[in-house]
Amino acid sequence: MKRTGSVFSLACEFDDFLLAPIGDDNNGMQLSVLSALARLDVDPWDEAATLARLPRAAATSKLAALIAALPAGPSARPDPRTIAARLIALLPTRVDPDVPPRPTLPGIGAVTRSPILTYLILYGISMLLMLAFQWLLASPQVPAPANSAPTLPTHIVSPSSPAPGSTH
């Protein structure tokens, strides 16, 4: 029977490696191993577990190839092999091959949504919210029928007539 591991224990095991800086990206921001692997559409925890199982030389070569695939930052990075060797040293020395690197939910990551579709959905939702808000703020007024004549009050009070015997 295979031993199942906790996601948290596996995640902590690779923290030093995944959070280590590689260098600056195109915007001058610090690029970590985690963000670099995610940008390359590689699952960072799976890749860390794979690299930890490989011999150091093979892991260094594989990580150097991944680093070389990244676009260069504002100042060109040093040799990817040098960076990879420094980062591989941060991996745990042995990972149990019976423990899965990180459980994944079925369907997660398989479907990617276009940013345009996301923006259109958000736009539609915001338009619906604005229309609902406007409808709630509008005061309901009953329109008068167009062909009806104005109605006169039922009781008309006439001005009081002067008292008899007064002169005006």
OpenMM code with the backbone's topology and positions (N, CA, C; nanometers):
from openmm import Vec3, app, unit

residues = "MET LYS ARG THR GLY SER VAL PHE SER LEU ALA CYS GLU PHE ASP ASP PHE LEU LEU ALA PRO ILE GLY ASP ASP ASN ASN GLY MET GLN LEU SER VAL LEU SER ALA LEU ALA ARG LEU ASP VAL ASP PRO TRP ASP GLU ALA ALA THR LEU ALA ARG LEU PRO ARG ALA ALA ALA THR SER LYS LEU ALA ALA LEU ILE ALA ALA LEU PRO ALA GLY PRO SER ALA ARG PRO ASP PRO ARG THR ILE ALA ALA ARG LEU ILE ALA LEU LEU PRO THR ARG VAL ASP PRO ASP VAL PRO PRO ARG PRO THR LEU PRO GLY ILE GLY ALA VAL THR ARG SER PRO ILE LEU THR TYR LEU ILE LEU TYR GLY ILE SER MET LEU LEU MET LEU ALA PHE GLN TRP LEU LEU ALA SER PRO GLN VAL PRO ALA PRO ALA ASN SER ALA PRO THR LEU PRO THR HIS ILE VAL SER PRO SER SER PRO ALA PRO GLY SER THR HIS".split()
positions = [
    Vec3(0.0843, -0.1177, 0.0000),
    Vec3(0.0000, 0.0000, 0.0000),
    Vec3(0.0890, 0.1242, 0.0000),
    Vec3(0.0536, 0.2205, -0.0832),
    Vec3(0.1328, 0.3432, -0.0917),
    Vec3(0.1011, 0.4359, 0.0233),
    Vec3(0.2033, 0.5012, 0.0695),
    Vec3(0.1866, 0.5985, 0.1762),
    Vec3(0.1405, 0.7291, 0.1143),
    Vec3(0.0391, 0.7904, 0.1727),
    Vec3(-0.0061, 0.9205, 0.1231),
    Vec3(0.0529, 1.0278, 0.2121),
    Vec3(0.0994, 1.1328, 0.1504),
    Vec3(0.1609, 1.2412, 0.2251),
    Vec3(0.0705, 1.3624, 0.2295),
    Vec3(0.0971, 1.4478, 0.3210),
    Vec3(0.0217, 1.5718, 0.3329),
    Vec3(0.0743, 1.6728, 0.2326),
    Vec3(-0.0161, 1.7503, 0.1769),
    Vec3(0.0238, 1.8543, 0.0827),
    Vec3(0.1147, 1.9542, 0.1525),
    Vec3(0.0844, 1.9837, 0.2783),
    Vec3(0.1623, 2.0844, 0.3494),
    Vec3(0.3038, 2.0375, 0.3773),
    Vec3(0.3215, 1.9087, 0.4095),
    Vec3(0.4566, 1.8618, 0.4371),
    Vec3(0.5412, 1.8627, 0.3105),
    Vec3(0.4788, 1.8320, 0.1963),
    Vec3(0.5536, 1.8345, 0.0707),
    Vec3(0.5841, 1.9776, 0.0279),
    Vec3(0.4890, 2.0654, 0.0463),
    Vec3(0.5094, 2.2039, 0.0046),
    Vec3(0.6227, 2.2675, 0.0846),
    Vec3(0.6277, 2.2401, 0.2132),
    Vec3(0.7323, 2.2984, 0.2982),
    Vec3(0.8690, 2.2432, 0.2621),
    Vec3(0.8719, 2.1209, 0.2165),
    Vec3(0.9971, 2.0556, 0.1827),
    Vec3(1.0707, 2.1285, 0.0692),
    Vec3(0.9957, 2.1884, -0.0217),
    Vec3(1.0551, 2.2539, -0.1384),
    Vec3(1.0563, 2.4059, -0.1286),
    Vec3(1.0162, 2.4620, -0.0145),
    Vec3(1.0078, 2.6077, -0.0013),
    Vec3(1.1389, 2.6787, -0.0315),
    Vec3(1.2500, 2.6298, 0.0242),
    Vec3(1.3788, 2.6968, 0.0023),
    Vec3(1.4129, 2.7018, -0.1462),
    Vec3(1.3849, 2.5929, -0.2167),
    Vec3(1.4141, 2.5862, -0.3592),
    Vec3(1.3185, 2.6746, -0.4392),
    Vec3(1.1878, 2.6580, -0.4163),
    Vec3(1.0883, 2.7289, -0.4978),
    Vec3(1.0873, 2.8794, -0.4740),
    Vec3(1.1228, 2.9229, -0.3563),
    Vec3(1.1202, 3.0660, -0.3257),
    Vec3(1.2544, 3.1350, -0.3489),
    Vec3(1.3541, 3.0589, -0.3907),
    Vec3(1.4870, 3.1163, -0.4156),
    Vec3(1.4836, 3.2056, -0.5393),
    Vec3(1.5565, 3.3178, -0.5345),
    Vec3(1.5568, 3.4087, -0.6500),
    Vec3(1.6456, 3.3565, -0.7628),
    Vec3(1.5994, 3.3783, -0.8849),
    Vec3(1.6790, 3.3460, -1.0036),
    Vec3(1.7494, 3.4722, -1.0518),
    Vec3(1.6782, 3.5808, -1.0522),
    Vec3(1.7295, 3.7088, -1.1005),
    Vec3(1.6123, 3.8009, -1.1266),
    Vec3(1.6340, 3.9064, -1.2023),
    Vec3(1.5279, 4.0019, -1.2330),
    Vec3(1.4579, 3.9638, -1.3628),
    Vec3(1.3269, 3.9918, -1.3687),
    Vec3(1.2542, 3.9672, -1.4926),
    Vec3(1.2605, 4.0921, -1.5807),
    Vec3(1.1807, 4.0943, -1.6879),
    Vec3(1.1832, 4.2071, -1.7818),
    Vec3(1.1384, 4.3381, -1.7188),
    Vec3(1.0605, 4.3313, -1.6109),
    Vec3(1.0123, 4.4521, -1.5439),
    Vec3(1.1006, 4.4937, -1.4276),
    Vec3(1.2094, 4.4245, -1.4061),
    Vec3(1.2992, 4.4578, -1.2961),
    Vec3(1.2567, 4.3971, -1.1635),
    Vec3(1.1538, 4.3121, -1.1644),
    Vec3(1.1077, 4.2466, -1.0417),
    Vec3(1.1873, 4.1182, -1.0197),
    Vec3(1.2031, 4.0816, -0.8925),
    Vec3(1.2756, 3.9600, -0.8567),
    Vec3(1.1976, 3.8374, -0.9047),
    Vec3(1.2632, 3.7488, -0.9750),
    Vec3(1.2017, 3.6287, -1.0304),
    Vec3(1.2446, 3.5088, -0.9468),
    Vec3(1.1472, 3.4387, -0.8892),
    Vec3(1.1780, 3.3193, -0.8094),
    Vec3(1.1654, 3.1953, -0.8974),
    Vec3(1.2122, 3.0827, -0.8445),
    Vec3(1.2010, 2.9563, -0.9164),
    Vec3(1.0529, 2.9242, -0.9373),
    Vec3(0.9720, 2.9475, -0.8354),
    Vec3(0.8288, 2.9221, -0.8434),
    Vec3(0.7648, 2.9996, -0.9584),
    Vec3(0.7897, 3.1300, -0.9650),
    Vec3(0.7289, 3.2102, -1.0709),
    Vec3(0.7869, 3.1770, -1.2081),
    Vec3(0.9149, 3.1435, -1.2135),
    Vec3(0.9764, 3.1079, -1.3420),
    Vec3(0.9164, 2.9797, -1.3973),
    Vec3(0.9001, 2.8783, -1.3113),
    Vec3(0.8420, 2.7524, -1.3573),
    Vec3(0.6958, 2.7715, -1.3974),
    Vec3(0.6241, 2.8534, -1.3220),
    Vec3(0.4844, 2.8802, -1.3570),
    Vec3(0.4748, 2.9526, -1.4915),
    Vec3(0.5667, 3.0447, -1.5177),
    Vec3(0.5674, 3.1158, -1.6464),
    Vec3(0.5969, 3.0213, -1.7628),
    Vec3(0.6702, 2.9151, -1.7351),
    Vec3(0.7018, 2.8166, -1.8391),
    Vec3(0.5929, 2.7094, -1.8488),
    Vec3(0.4824, 2.7287, -1.7749),
    Vec3(0.3704, 2.6359, -1.7729),
    Vec3(0.4124, 2.4977, -1.7239),
    Vec3(0.4961, 2.4987, -1.6196),
    Vec3(0.5431, 2.3758, -1.5562),
    Vec3(0.4954, 2.3812, -1.4114),
    Vec3(0.4384, 2.2724, -1.3618),
    Vec3(0.3940, 2.2694, -1.2232),
    Vec3(0.5171, 2.2751, -1.1337),
    Vec3(0.5329, 2.3797, -1.0529),
    Vec3(0.6548, 2.3965, -0.9725),
    Vec3(0.6798, 2.2832, -0.8735),
    Vec3(0.5746, 2.2324, -0.8072),
    Vec3(0.5948, 2.1283, -0.7072),
    Vec3(0.6292, 1.9955, -0.7727),
    Vec3(0.5641, 1.9657, -0.8843),
    Vec3(0.5984, 1.8427, -0.9567),
    Vec3(0.7428, 1.8480, -1.0061),
    Vec3(0.7811, 1.9620, -1.0610),
    Vec3(0.9171, 1.9762, -1.1136),
    Vec3(1.0196, 1.9695, -1.0012),
    Vec3(0.9899, 2.0306, -0.8873),
    Vec3(1.0822, 2.0244, -0.7736),
    Vec3(1.0995, 1.8806, -0.7265),
    Vec3(0.9893, 1.8064, -0.7205),
    Vec3(0.9981, 1.6661, -0.6782),
    Vec3(1.0779, 1.5843, -0.7800),
    Vec3(1.0561, 1.6106, -0.9080),
    Vec3(1.1300, 1.5397, -1.0129),
    Vec3(1.2794, 1.5703, -1.0037),
    Vec3(1.3128, 1.6965, -0.9879),
    Vec3(1.4537, 1.7360, -0.9780),
    Vec3(1.5194, 1.6764, -0.8534),
    Vec3(1.4436, 1.6678, -0.7452),
    Vec3(1.5000, 1.6134, -0.6212),
    Vec3(1.5307, 1.4645, -0.6345),
    Vec3(1.4577, 1.3938, -0.7208),
    Vec3(1.4812, 1.2503, -0.7412),
    Vec3(1.5990, 1.2231, -0.8344),
    Vec3(1.6337, 1.3205, -0.9177),
    Vec3(1.7423, 1.3019, -1.0154),
    Vec3(1.8790, 1.3154, -0.9481),
    Vec3(1.9816, 1.2584, -1.0092),
    Vec3(2.1177, 1.2873, -0.9622),
    Vec3(2.1469, 1.4368, -0.9813),
    Vec3(2.2352, 1.4894, -0.9006),
    Vec3(2.2627, 1.6344, -0.9023),
    Vec3(2.2990, 1.6859, -1.0413),
    Vec3(2.3822, 1.6152, -1.1146),
    Vec3(2.4262, 1.6618, -1.2471),
    Vec3(2.3081, 1.6676, -1.3450),
    Vec3(2.2238, 1.5642, -1.3419),
    Vec3(2.1086, 1.5615, -1.4321),
    Vec3(2.0075, 1.6692, -1.3932),
    Vec3(1.9869, 1.6871, -1.2621),
    Vec3(1.8940, 1.7903, -1.2155),
    Vec3(1.9444, 1.9288, -1.2534),
    Vec3(2.0747, 1.9513, -1.2416),
    Vec3(2.1334, 2.0803, -1.2781),
    Vec3(2.1159, 2.1072, -1.4265),
    Vec3(2.1394, 2.0071, -1.5096),
    Vec3(2.1230, 2.0232, -1.6545),
    Vec3(1.9787, 2.0543, -1.6913),
    Vec3(1.8861, 1.9816, -1.6288),
    Vec3(1.7446, 2.0025, -1.6604),
    Vec3(1.6990, 2.1416, -1.6166),
    Vec3(1.7380, 2.1838, -1.4969),
    Vec3(1.6984, 2.3171, -1.4493),
    Vec3(1.7667, 2.4264, -1.5306),
    Vec3(1.8903, 2.4041, -1.5716),
    Vec3(1.9605, 2.5031, -1.6550),
    Vec3(1.8876, 2.5224, -1.7877),
    Vec3(1.8362, 2.4138, -1.8449),
    Vec3(1.7606, 2.4246, -1.9705),
    Vec3(1.6326, 2.5046, -1.9492),
    Vec3(1.5663, 2.4841, -1.8357),
    Vec3(1.4444, 2.5608, -1.8065),
    Vec3(1.4767, 2.7091, -1.7868),
    Vec3(1.5843, 2.7385, -1.7166),
    Vec3(1.6232, 2.8783, -1.6934),
    Vec3(1.6612, 2.9447, -1.8252),
    Vec3(1.7296, 2.8706, -1.9117),
    Vec3(1.7690, 2.9253, -2.0421),
    Vec3(1.6474, 2.9567, -2.1285),
    Vec3(1.5358, 2.8867, -2.1065),
    Vec3(1.4140, 2.9099, -2.1850),
    Vec3(1.3421, 3.0377, -2.1433),
    Vec3(1.3796, 3.0938, -2.0281),
    Vec3(1.3166, 3.2188, -1.9820),
    Vec3(1.3689, 3.3363, -2.0637),
    Vec3(1.2836, 3.4382, -2.0887),
    Vec3(1.3354, 3.5581, -2.1550),
    Vec3(1.4341, 3.6292, -2.0624),
    Vec3(1.5362, 3.6873, -2.1207),
    Vec3(1.6394, 3.7563, -2.0415),
    Vec3(1.5798, 3.8805, -1.9768),
    Vec3(1.6271, 3.9120, -1.8590),
    Vec3(1.5826, 4.0310, -1.7883),
    Vec3(1.6558, 4.1541, -1.8379),
    Vec3(1.6382, 4.2697, -1.7684),
    Vec3(1.7040, 4.3937, -1.8100),
    Vec3(1.8548, 4.3797, -1.8195),
    Vec3(1.9119, 4.3123, -1.7226),
    Vec3(2.0545, 4.2818, -1.7324),
    Vec3(2.0618, 4.1316, -1.7552),
    Vec3(2.1340, 4.0904, -1.8556),
    Vec3(2.1387, 3.9481, -1.8901),
    Vec3(2.1837, 3.8682, -1.7680),
    Vec3(2.1186, 3.7547, -1.7454),
    Vec3(2.1523, 3.6704, -1.6313),
    Vec3(2.2866, 3.6027, -1.6550),
    Vec3(2.3519, 3.5657, -1.5457),
    Vec3(2.4732, 3.4868, -1.5627),
    Vec3(2.4395, 3.3516, -1.6240),
    Vec3(2.5360, 3.2706, -1.6420),
    Vec3(2.5210, 3.1386, -1.7030),
    Vec3(2.4099, 3.0592, -1.6337),
    Vec3(2.3109, 3.0081, -1.7101),
    Vec3(2.2017, 2.9313, -1.6489),
    Vec3(2.2503, 2.8098, -1.5702),
    Vec3(2.3612, 2.7519, -1.6127),
    Vec3(2.4141, 2.6349, -1.5404),
    Vec3(2.4632, 2.6754, -1.4012),
    Vec3(2.5229, 2.7937, -1.3892),
    Vec3(2.5684, 2.8429, -1.2585),
    Vec3(2.4497, 2.8675, -1.1654),
    Vec3(2.3450, 2.9283, -1.2190),
    Vec3(2.2238, 2.9541, -1.1394),
    Vec3(2.1613, 2.8213, -1.0979),
    Vec3(2.1518, 2.7267, -1.1930),
    Vec3(2.0906, 2.5969, -1.1652),
    Vec3(2.1667, 2.5217, -1.0571),
    Vec3(2.2986, 2.5245, -1.0606),
    Vec3(2.3790, 2.4543, -0.9598),
    Vec3(2.3522, 2.5122, -0.8209),
    Vec3(2.3419, 2.6447, -0.8129),
    Vec3(2.3134, 2.7102, -0.6842),
    Vec3(2.1752, 2.6698, -0.6337),
    Vec3(2.0772, 2.6620, -0.7240),
    Vec3(1.9401, 2.6309, -0.6841),
    Vec3(1.9209, 2.4832, -0.6499),
    Vec3(1.9849, 2.3951, -0.7240),
    Vec3(1.9722, 2.2509, -0.6980),
    Vec3(2.0241, 2.2171, -0.5586),
    Vec3(2.1211, 2.2910, -0.5109),
    Vec3(2.1745, 2.2683, -0.3763),
    Vec3(2.0687, 2.2943, -0.2683),
    Vec3(1.9640, 2.3697, -0.3022),
    Vec3(1.8579, 2.3997, -0.2057),
    Vec3(1.7513, 2.2910, -0.1971),
    Vec3(1.7528, 2.1953, -0.2891),
    Vec3(1.6549, 2.0871, -0.2872),
    Vec3(1.6851, 1.9912, -0.1731),
    Vec3(1.5806, 1.9259, -0.1200),
    Vec3(1.6068, 1.8245, -0.0172),
    Vec3(1.6877, 1.7100, -0.0783),
    Vec3(1.7648, 1.6423, 0.0041),
    Vec3(1.8565, 1.5409, -0.0474),
    Vec3(1.7864, 1.4179, -0.1018),
    Vec3(1.6749, 1.3794, -0.0439),
    Vec3(1.6042, 1.2619, -0.0939),
    Vec3(1.4546, 1.2833, -0.0770),
    Vec3(1.3819, 1.2523, -0.1829),
    Vec3(1.2370, 1.2557, -0.1780),
    Vec3(1.1878, 1.1143, -0.1961),
    Vec3(1.0963, 1.0706, -0.1110),
    Vec3(1.0415, 0.9353, -0.1188),
    Vec3(0.9637, 0.9202, -0.2493),
    Vec3(1.0021, 0.8254, -0.3371),
    Vec3(0.9326, 0.8119, -0.4647),
    Vec3(0.7900, 0.7606, -0.4515),
    Vec3(0.7544, 0.7002, -0.3368),
    Vec3(0.6175, 0.6515, -0.3186),
    Vec3(0.5197, 0.7632, -0.2845),
    Vec3(0.5712, 0.8771, -0.2404),
    Vec3(0.4846, 0.9886, -0.2044),
    Vec3(0.4611, 1.0739, -0.3283),
    Vec3(0.3359, 1.0952, -0.3651),
    Vec3(0.3107, 1.1793, -0.4820),
    Vec3(0.3577, 1.3216, -0.4550),
    Vec3(0.4121, 1.3912, -0.5559),
    Vec3(0.4666, 1.5243, -0.5334),
    Vec3(0.3641, 1.6246, -0.4854),
    Vec3(0.2448, 1.6220, -0.5400),
    Vec3(0.1401, 1.7135, -0.4973),
    Vec3(0.0100, 1.6656, -0.5579),
    Vec3(-0.0905, 1.6414, -0.4750),
    Vec3(-0.2162, 1.5964, -0.5323),
    Vec3(-0.2788, 1.7075, -0.6153),
    Vec3(-0.3326, 1.6703, -0.7291),
    Vec3(-0.3992, 1.7680, -0.8145),
    Vec3(-0.5429, 1.7248, -0.8339),
    Vec3(-0.6286, 1.8215, -0.8458),
    Vec3(-0.7688, 1.7928, -0.8704),
    Vec3(-0.7890, 1.7691, -1.0185),
    Vec3(-0.8764, 1.6768, -1.0548),
    Vec3(-0.8989, 1.6524, -1.1969),
    Vec3(-0.9571, 1.7766, -1.2637),
    Vec3(-0.9037, 1.8082, -1.3787),
    Vec3(-0.9545, 1.9222, -1.4550),
    Vec3(-0.8862, 2.0533, -1.4227),
    Vec3(-0.8131, 2.0620, -1.3118),
    Vec3(-0.7457, 2.1862, -1.2779),
    Vec3(-0.6257, 2.2019, -1.3687),
    Vec3(-0.6141, 2.3124, -1.4316),
    Vec3(-0.5023, 2.3395, -1.5194),
    Vec3(-0.5235, 2.2883, -1.6601),
    Vec3(-0.6242, 2.2029, -1.6801),
    Vec3(-0.6479, 2.1493, -1.8132),
    Vec3(-0.7218, 2.2504, -1.9006),
    Vec3(-0.8060, 2.3309, -1.8388),
    Vec3(-0.8838, 2.4284, -1.9143),
    Vec3(-0.8246, 2.5661, -1.8909),
    Vec3(-0.7881, 2.6289, -1.9984),
    Vec3(-0.7409, 2.7665, -1.9862),
    Vec3(-0.8438, 2.8553, -2.0512),
    Vec3(-0.8721, 2.9667, -1.9895),
    Vec3(-0.9736, 3.0570, -2.0387),
    Vec3(-0.9059, 3.1788, -2.1000),
    Vec3(-0.9571, 3.2202, -2.2100),
    Vec3(-0.9035, 3.3360, -2.2793),
    Vec3(-0.9261, 3.4603, -2.1946),
    Vec3(-0.8288, 3.5513, -2.1885),
    Vec3(-0.8496, 3.6749, -2.1128),
    Vec3(-0.9637, 3.7577, -2.1703),
    Vec3(-0.9844, 3.7506, -2.3003),
    Vec3(-1.0933, 3.8280, -2.3618),
    Vec3(-1.2274, 3.7768, -2.3108),
    Vec3(-1.2411, 3.6455, -2.3018),
    Vec3(-1.3654, 3.5884, -2.2507),
    Vec3(-1.3881, 3.6303, -2.1057),
    Vec3(-1.2835, 3.6305, -2.0266),
    Vec3(-1.2945, 3.6737, -1.8881),
    Vec3(-1.3388, 3.8190, -1.8801),
    Vec3(-1.2802, 3.9058, -1.9615),
    Vec3(-1.3183, 4.0469, -1.9614),
    Vec3(-1.4628, 4.0658, -2.0065),
    Vec3(-1.5063, 3.9899, -2.1059),
    Vec3(-1.6447, 4.0010, -2.1525),
    Vec3(-1.7432, 3.9567, -2.0446),
    Vec3(-1.7085, 3.8508, -1.9739),
    Vec3(-1.7960, 3.8049, -1.8655),
    Vec3(-1.8034, 3.9101, -1.7556),
    Vec3(-1.6893, 3.9651, -1.7173),
    Vec3(-1.6883, 4.0695, -1.6139),
    Vec3(-1.7635, 4.1938, -1.6595),
    Vec3(-1.7503, 4.2297, -1.7872),
    Vec3(-1.8212, 4.3450, -1.8411),
    Vec3(-1.9720, 4.3212, -1.8353),
    Vec3(-2.0159, 4.2021, -1.8754),
    Vec3(-2.1586, 4.1705, -1.8718),
    Vec3(-2.2139, 4.1748, -1.7303),
    Vec3(-2.1387, 4.1207, -1.6360),
    Vec3(-2.1837, 4.1227, -1.4968),
    Vec3(-2.1918, 4.2657, -1.4448),
    Vec3(-2.0934, 4.3482, -1.4770),
    Vec3(-2.0957, 4.4866, -1.4294),
    Vec3(-2.2108, 4.5644, -1.4924),
    Vec3(-2.2425, 4.5386, -1.6188),
    Vec3(-2.3563, 4.6054, -1.6829),
    Vec3(-2.4872, 4.5644, -1.6160),
    Vec3(-2.5014, 4.4361, -1.5850),
    Vec3(-2.6223, 4.3903, -1.5165),
    Vec3(-2.6356, 4.4550, -1.3789),
    Vec3(-2.5248, 4.4654, -1.3077),
    Vec3(-2.5285, 4.5290, -1.1752),
    Vec3(-2.5651, 4.6764, -1.1854),
    Vec3(-2.5113, 4.7456, -1.2852),
    Vec3(-2.5446, 4.8884, -1.3014),
    Vec3(-2.6912, 4.9058, -1.3378),
    Vec3(-2.7445, 4.8214, -1.4246),
    Vec3(-2.8860, 4.8312, -1.4610),
    Vec3(-2.9755, 4.8011, -1.3411),
    Vec3(-2.9392, 4.7015, -1.2624),
    Vec3(-3.0175, 4.6694, -1.1432),
    Vec3(-3.0132, 4.7841, -1.0430),
    Vec3(-2.8999, 4.8442, -1.0266),
    Vec3(-2.8858, 4.9576, -0.9347),
    Vec3(-2.9692, 5.0755, -0.9832),
    Vec3(-2.9648, 5.1029, -1.1120),
    Vec3(-3.0424, 5.2128, -1.1688),
    Vec3(-3.1921, 5.1850, -1.1539),
    Vec3(-3.2330, 5.0624, -1.1724),
    Vec3(-3.3732, 5.0262, -1.1590),
    Vec3(-3.4197, 5.0437, -1.0145),
    Vec3(-3.3335, 5.0093, -0.9189),
    Vec3(-3.3695, 5.0249, -0.7779),
    Vec3(-3.3795, 5.1713, -0.7370),
    Vec3(-3.2969, 5.2562, -0.7959),
    Vec3(-3.2997, 5.3979, -0.7596),
    Vec3(-3.4124, 5.4753, -0.8266),
    Vec3(-3.4629, 5.4286, -0.9383),
    Vec3(-3.5683, 5.4995, -1.0106),
    Vec3(-3.6963, 5.4940, -0.9282),
    Vec3(-3.7667, 5.6094, -0.9205),
    Vec3(-3.8921, 5.6118, -0.8456),
    Vec3(-4.0044, 5.5661, -0.9371),
    Vec3(-4.0829, 5.4719, -0.8929),
    Vec3(-4.1913, 5.4235, -0.9789),
    Vec3(-4.3007, 5.5292, -0.9900),
    Vec3(-4.3364, 5.5709, -1.1091),
    Vec3(-4.4421, 5.6686, -1.1336),
    Vec3(-4.5430, 5.6038, -1.2268),
    Vec3(-4.6703, 5.6192, -1.1908),
    Vec3(-4.7762, 5.5648, -1.2739),
    Vec3(-4.8096, 5.6698, -1.3790),
    Vec3(-4.7972, 5.6381, -1.5069),
    Vec3(-4.8277, 5.7378, -1.6099),
    Vec3(-4.9788, 5.7597, -1.6204),
    Vec3(-5.0178, 5.8872, -1.6447),
    Vec3(-5.1596, 5.9210, -1.6618),
    Vec3(-5.2038, 5.8791, -1.8006),
    Vec3(-5.3281, 5.8306, -1.8137),
    Vec3(-5.3766, 5.7950, -1.9470),
    Vec3(-5.3777, 5.9184, -2.0372),
    Vec3(-5.3418, 5.9024, -2.1613),
    Vec3(-5.3274, 6.0142, -2.2533),
    Vec3(-5.4610, 6.0741, -2.2965),
    Vec3(-5.5702, 5.9978, -2.2992),
    Vec3(-5.6965, 6.0500, -2.3517),
    Vec3(-5.7952, 6.0909, -2.2441),
    Vec3(-5.7575, 6.1024, -2.1238),
    Vec3(-5.8522, 6.1398, -2.0180),
    Vec3(-5.8530, 6.2908, -1.9990),
    Vec3(-5.9724, 6.3447, -1.9687),
    Vec3(-5.9883, 6.4883, -1.9441),
    Vec3(-5.9528, 6.5167, -1.7992),
    Vec3(-5.9053, 6.6372, -1.7740),
    Vec3(-5.8723, 6.6685, -1.6342),
    Vec3(-5.9990, 6.6643, -1.5487),
    Vec3(-5.9872, 6.6161, -1.4325),
    Vec3(-6.1023, 6.6051, -1.3430),
    Vec3(-6.1076, 6.7261, -1.2517),
    Vec3(-6.2292, 6.7692, -1.2247),
    Vec3(-6.2495, 6.8823, -1.1340),
    Vec3(-6.2762, 6.8303, -0.9943),
    Vec3(-6.2382, 6.9082, -0.8973),
    Vec3(-6.2656, 6.8638, -0.7606),
    Vec3(-6.4172, 6.8514, -0.7403),
    Vec3(-6.4587, 6.7605, -0.6565),
    Vec3(-6.6019, 6.7377, -0.6337),
    Vec3(-6.6653, 6.8466, -0.5493),
    Vec3(-6.5931, 6.9164, -0.4708),
    Vec3(-6.6486, 7.0202, -0.3827),
    Vec3(-6.5769, 7.1503, -0.4111),
    Vec3(-6.6504, 7.2438, -0.4646),
    Vec3(-6.5915, 7.3740, -0.4949),
    Vec3(-6.6384, 7.4726, -0.3892),
    Vec3(-6.5466, 7.5394, -0.3312),
    Vec3(-6.5783, 7.6400, -0.2293),
    Vec3(-6.5752, 7.7752, -0.2980),
    Vec3(-6.6878, 7.8467, -0.2912),
    Vec3(-6.6906, 7.9800, -0.3515),
    Vec3(-6.6478, 8.0813, -0.2483),
    Vec3(-6.5961, 8.1938, -0.2961),
    Vec3(-6.5548, 8.2958, -0.1986),
    Vec3(-6.6762, 8.3437, -0.1207),
    Vec3(-6.6535, 8.3729, 0.0006),
    Vec3(-6.7669, 8.4165, 0.0844),
    Vec3(-6.8189, 8.5505, 0.0346),
    Vec3(-6.9506, 8.5606, 0.0328),
    Vec3(-7.0113, 8.6873, -0.0116),
    Vec3(-7.0100, 8.7843, 0.1047),
    Vec3(-7.0061, 8.9135, 0.0721),
    Vec3(-6.9994, 9.0131, 0.1800),
    Vec3(-7.1280, 9.0079, 0.2649),
    Vec3(-7.1125, 9.0409, 0.3834),
    Vec3(-7.2254, 9.0414, 0.4766),
    Vec3(-7.3251, 9.1482, 0.4353),
    Vec3(-7.4552, 9.1222, 0.4519),
    Vec3(-7.5531, 9.2238, 0.4147),
    Vec3(-7.5346, 9.3493, 0.4981),
    Vec3(-7.5481, 9.4556, 0.4350),
    Vec3(-7.5372, 9.5852, 0.5004),
    Vec3(-7.3987, 9.6431, 0.4951),
    Vec3(-7.3052, 9.5733, 0.4405),
    Vec3(-7.1713, 9.6314, 0.4290),
    Vec3(-7.1590, 9.6921, 0.2928),
    Vec3(-7.0884, 9.7964, 0.2800),
    Vec3(-7.0733, 9.8655, 0.1524),
    Vec3(-6.9367, 9.8365, 0.0958),
    Vec3(-6.9439, 9.8146, -0.0286),
    Vec3(-6.8188, 9.7890, -0.0961),
    Vec3(-6.8076, 9.8609, -0.2207),
] * unit.nanometer
topology = app.Topology()
chain = topology.addChain("A")
for resn in residues:
    res = topology.addResidue(resn, chain)
    for name in ("N", "CA", "C"):
        topology.addAtom(name, app.Element.getBySymbol(name[0]), res)
